[in-house]
Amino acid sequence: MTKKKVFIISHSHWDREWYMPFEQHHMRLVTLIDNLLDIFKHDPDFDSFHLDGQMIALDDYLAVRPERKPELAAAIKAGKLRIGPFYILQDDFLISPESNVRNMIIGRDQAREYGQEVPLGYFPDTFGNMGQTPQMMALANLKTAAFGRGVTPTGFNNQVGDADYASQYSEMWWQGPDGTRILGLLFANWYSNGNEIPVEKSAAKAFWDQKLADAEKFASTDNLLMMNGVDHQPVQLDVTAAIKVANELYPNYEFIHTNFTDYLSTLSADLPQDLSTIHGELTSQETDGWYTLANTASSRVYLKQENTKNERLLENQAEPLATMAYTAQDYPHDRLRYAWKLLLQNHPHDSICGCSVDEVHREMLTRFAKSQEVARFITHDALMTLTAKINTVEFGTQAKPFVVVNTTGFTKSGLTRIVVEWNRIDFSAAGSIQEQRAQLIQQLKALPELMVVDAHGQSVPFRLIDQQVAFHYDLPKDRFREPFQAIELTIELNMVDMPAFAWRTLALQPATQAGVADSAVKAQPRLISNEWLKVVVEDDGSLTMTNRETGKVYHQMLVFEDTGDMGNEYIYRQTADNHAYYSTDFPMDVRLVHADELGSELELTNYLEVPVSADDQLAQETQAVIDITKRTAKRSAEKVPLTITTKIRLNPHSRQLQFESHLNNQAKDHRVRVLFKTALVAETHVADSIYETVTRPNYPAKNWQNPTNPQHQQAFASVFNEANGVTVGNFGLNEYEILPQDNTIALTMLRCVGEMGDWGYFATPEAQCQGEFTFNYSVELTDGSEAQQVASYQRAQGAQTPFSVQQTTRHAGTLAADHQYLEVNTPEFAVTSLKRANTGTGMTLRGYNLGDRQVPLSVSVGDLQAEPVNFFEEPLTDVDSTTLAAAEIKTLLFTEKERS
């Protein structure tokens, strides 16, 4: 008789920071690895320990125990400590596609410094799994992924009617939207199903009777996986003794202390033919909806905003500009990797999700700031290097040239702002600092009429926003700092249809001709419009928007909603009063700020009054650890002002209406959303996800009990049909909901709660998000066609990255004043990365298909040749560089063509 095999893998799921500050967890990690190194020496039967799939644990350990690195390396080489393949255990949905990839690249590279990484995509506690995981794992040479959430296991003998999100086994095939398929392993009984195995025989018998039955309920083979560990679990020092007892008690089973590599090898050879195939993203769609944890997308929204800023700086400014500016030899790989690692340290699922104690998230802000400063340093240095090579001699001697760069992969229009230094006086010049300042102030008063011109001498409309005399300093690379005072002129101008990865040189100079007004934008005190869009502010403060191409009129757009929240950092739960406050029920003011050739701007102010907090019942329920589904708290009768001031901007050259809302939040236990009522007939919608424009149903599954259906997004969500569409873009606002009664797109701006939640009571007063907040978002109306929909997605993504601007001097150069560095001629190709290759002299361009069908792919960099590669820049011989399949992720390596 063939014995069933029980594979026991020792591990500890190591949340780097969570219900304790980082250093508290950190010190326990040091103890864990100290104990492991000891057990490796003294227990020959102890096969190995799985270090939770994340390399950062080694960085953290060696920060305290650097002297043990040789011992650690030896244990890894011997296979005792199993490491990688990732750098951290991230949240899939709340970080960018490129951040997900860099996590794999940095993790694999660090693992290879010691030996071989574990060949397993490891997502034990990720709060839902991205739909492109199969393709992403394949592009990282991984054939299997293990995960704890997202699939409903139905048991060995159960029929599975709709296998999209359900499997009769804990093993299944997982297929992505592009058709890539990998093996999926569900921790059906969680990643602690073999934790703390008893050694005493009677206790061991009771333990294994239950554990074996639980595992066999879902296992597709006679190979049963037991995970010996759980969150921050110390290593079980007597696990091998416990295994010996188990082998004595169960002669029909073979209990093995082992590792994932050996387990996967055995499992793969025994898989049955009737495995289910699950499809796309796994977010517990078939459950009651309460514990999908999707509301972590709106917890501590300031973290999400900082993260988006950080990612755009690194991915879309620092790296592309460094690629344009530097040779391969000068490219700052080391500085960029340092910045990336700082950023990734904020991406674990209990960190970026905002579901930890306050101390954790305070430290995150420091990491964001550090990473952003490195990115800004690289960006500035690259801009200075690039602009020094650009020929500006065609401008007049009194001109102050500056260069505007579009570092996105899309043609981009929009406002940009630059501070132009008109004149300076160095501290080293004659006269006192005060005399120098007085001289500059006199010059400022005598400032001539100004104009902006392009490299061909053509006038470009602009606004003079501010003028002042200010202190600054230069830090030359070859000498001491140089302080000075300067006349600074802040101007704003409109860049029109700038190609992807292109620059344009302009200059501010004394005027030689009068400007000509552009009448493309029409404005009245409550009405703005352009060629495509008409926007009216109604008496209740809502917008009525008309698509001037289709004639479709939308009412009740830009309505602010405030509801009570008696939930926690993980889950929103509306207070029992079930009452919502809407901006349309309160006074409002509106004024026209701008109406000129650069566009129109309205300022709308909504004066809401909302409850100051929940009532006293909530404090009693949270401290008693009452589950949120059973809470009965209501909102306080005391009210506080919630004044929301929104700048509404319409560019004459864009279909996109942009918003910037500001508020000072003094209320607690509540959620603020902005609503866009589409009233479109549609059963599904799309959203910007990880390397995917994902289609999701507007209505949840029939067994869904949660009154809300929150979803994750990156840059946009869109409802459309064959005749009309509405795309709502955002910056760092990762939660939305489609309200099915009228297909309203509800964008969460702020969610304020006072406890962490999960397994106990942890007060988090800073999660109440008191104080000043600014939110950026947009709306675009389409005719529902693929071309207009894709263009609206591009604009939503492109709006997250500002133009890069740098003043320069009048000088000769080898580069043209206006130039496109890299051509992207496929509208559906959404670029996520342009950088120098990790090795060699080439550069890589990565992106994915925004649409849902195969299209020709046309991208070019001069006369360089393009070769498809995987995430590690290894050649893909069976992939065509000139086509882009539906949902395909494509990385191209550009190198010089071989000479014949």
URURWO-V496978 format. One record per helix or strand of 3 or more residues. SS is the DSSP state (hx for helix, st for strand). FROM is the first residue (numbers start at 1). LEN is the number of residues. Records with the same first field share a line. If there is no record, write none. Layout:
BEGIN
SS=FROM-LEN + FROM-LEN
END
This chain:
BEGIN
st=4-8 + 121-3 + 144-4 + 171-5 + 181-6 + 223-6 + 253-5 + 277-3 + 400-7 + 412-15 + 450-5 + 462-13 + 482-17 + 502-9 + 522-3 + 527-3 + 533-5 + 543-5 + 553-12 + 580-3 + 588-9 + 599-13 + 639-12 + 656-10 + 670-8 + 684-6 + 692-6 + 716-5 + 725-6 + 735-5 + 744-9 + 771-12 + 804-4 + 829-8 + 843-7 + 865-5 + 889-7
hx=22-21 + 56-9 + 66-12 + 97-16 + 133-6 + 201-18 + 239-11 + 260-11 + 294-4 + 301-25 + 333-12 + 358-31 + 433-13 + 583-3 + 616-8 + 628-3 + 765-4 + 786-13
END
